[in-house]
Amino acid sequence: MLVSIVIPSHNEGSNITKTVKSIEENTDVPHEIIVVEDGSEFIDYDYARCPSVRLITTKRLGSSQAR
């Protein structure tokens, strides 16, 4: 079973990096992390280096669309 974790984000790059690190350290089941960057002005791609992260970028559509 694969668990998908979806993280909507707008200008939260450093927080997302910490979140991804925490997920990686505390999750024992197979998983993928999907980060939806919702029109961020700058994107800190440090977390995107993790093999379980899939990054989706969008125009600023709002949090409901990013989810």
CORTAWO-V410918 format. One line per field, one symbol per residue. phi: phi as a letter, one per 30 degrees, with the letter a starting at -180 (. if undefined). Layout:
BEGIN
phi=???
END
This chain:
BEGIN
phi=.cccccbdbbhbedddeddddddddccccebbccccdciddbbddeddddddcccbcbddcjddddd
END
